[in-house]
Amino acid sequence: MSTGALCQMPIRTGENGGRTLLHRHIVRQLVKLGSWNGAGFAAHLPIARESGLKTAVIVQMRNGGRIISAAVL
């Protein structure tokens, strides 16, 4: 997953309509690296599409289940 640190977004409608809000750590790209069965696992991480982005890795249960672990690299 590639994330950007800060981004200002103008809000057009809803309770925050007309305001500009600051968002942090926006996910720009989500890539499945493979399936983990509890044993050792190695994967090649894709290069971020834009400069200045960081890479985060999450280990998540199947079918969008709970997140077991996460790290920012």
N, C-alpha and C positions, 0 to 999 in steps of 0.2 A: 504494500500500500504506500503510495506517495502522498505526502501531506505538505501543504504550504503553511507558513507560520501565521500570517495576518492578512485579512482581506476586508475592505469596507464595502458593504452592499447596500444600495438604496432599496428601501422597502416601499412597494407601490400600494398595497392594500392591507386590510386587516387592522388589528389593534395597534400595530407599529407603522401603519401607512404614513408616508411622508417623512419618515426618519431614515437616517443612515446608521446601520449597525455594524459593529466591528465583530468579525468572526475569527476564531483561532483554530489552527490545526484542521483545516478543511481537507478532506480526502479528495485527491484529484484522480487517483487511479487505484483500482482494486484488482489484484491478480491472484488466482488460486495457484499455489506452488505445488500442491500435491496432497496426498492423504497420509496421515500419520497413524501408526498402529502401536505406538508406545516404544518402539525401538529407535535406534539412532536414525537420523534423517538429515540429508544434505540437499540443498537446492541452490540453483543459480538465481540470484535476484536480478530482476530487470532494472535497467538504468532509468532514472527519472526522466520524464519528457521535457521538463523545464529546469533551468538552473535554480539553485536556492531551495529546492525541495528536500525534505528528509524522508527516510524510509522507515516504516514501522512494520513489524511482523506480529500477527496474532495467530494463536492456536485456538481453534473454535470447534465445538462439537458439531456433528453432522447436522445438515438441514437448518442452518442458522441458529443452532443451539447456543448454550452459554460459552463465554470466552474463558478458556483455561489459563492462558498466559498471553502476555503482550510485551513488546519491547520496542524502543526507538533506537535505530542504529545510527 
